[in-house]
């Protein structure tokens, strides 16, 4: 599992350690939960609806079928 390192001031470090202890978690586990909340692993709300309708004014057209000898790959 990757490890991340970053620096904070003493006050912030103490506050994070206290919050982790209050939840009965290690500081590492507590920080990981904060990061997971900040970096969602799903599409943003409404994203697919905005993308699906994005070609509504310019519909895609299916190209005509070509004989096999005219298809160049």
C-alpha positions in Angstrom: 0.0 0.0 0.0 1.4 3.4 -0.9 2.5 5.7 1.9 2.1 9.5 1.8 4.1 12.0 3.7 3.3 15.6 4.4 4.0 18.3 6.9 1.7 20.3 9.2 2.3 22.8 12.0 2.5 21.6 15.6 -1.0 22.8 16.5 -2.6 21.0 13.5 -0.6 17.8 14.3 -1.8 17.9 17.9 -5.4 18.5 16.9 -5.4 15.6 14.5 -3.8 13.3 17.0 -6.5 14.2 19.6 -9.3 13.7 17.1 -7.9 10.3 16.1 -7.6 9.3 19.8 -11.2 10.4 20.4 -12.4 8.0 17.7 -10.1 5.2 19.0 -8.1 5.2 15.8 -4.5 5.5 15.0 -3.5 8.8 13.4 -2.7 7.1 10.1 -6.1 5.4 10.0 -7.9 8.7 10.9 -6.0 10.6 8.2 -6.8 7.9 5.6 -10.5 8.3 6.4 -10.3 12.0 5.8 -8.6 11.5 2.5 -11.1 8.9 1.4 -14.0 11.4 2.0 -12.2 14.1 0.1 -11.4 11.9 -2.9 -14.6 10.1 -3.9 -14.4 7.0 -6.0 -17.6 7.6 -7.9 -18.9 9.9 -10.6 -20.0 13.4 -9.4 -23.7 13.8 -8.9 -25.5 14.6 -12.2 -22.3 13.9 -14.3 -23.8 11.1 -16.4 -27.0 13.0 -17.1 -25.0 16.0 -18.3 -22.8 13.9 -20.6 -25.6 11.8 -22.0 -27.4 14.8 -23.3 -24.4 16.6 -24.6 -24.8 15.5 -28.2 -28.5 16.2 -28.3 -28.2 19.2 -30.7 -25.7 17.4 -33.0 -26.8 13.7 -33.2 -24.4 11.1 -34.3 -25.1 9.5 -37.6 -24.3 5.9 -38.5 -22.0 5.7 -41.5 -23.1 3.7 -44.5 -22.1 0.1 -44.8 -19.2 -0.5 -47.2 -18.5 -3.6 -49.1 -15.7 -5.6 -47.3 -13.2 -5.0 -50.1 -13.5 -1.2 -49.5 -12.9 -1.3 -45.8 -9.3 -0.2 -44.9 -8.1 -1.0 -41.4 
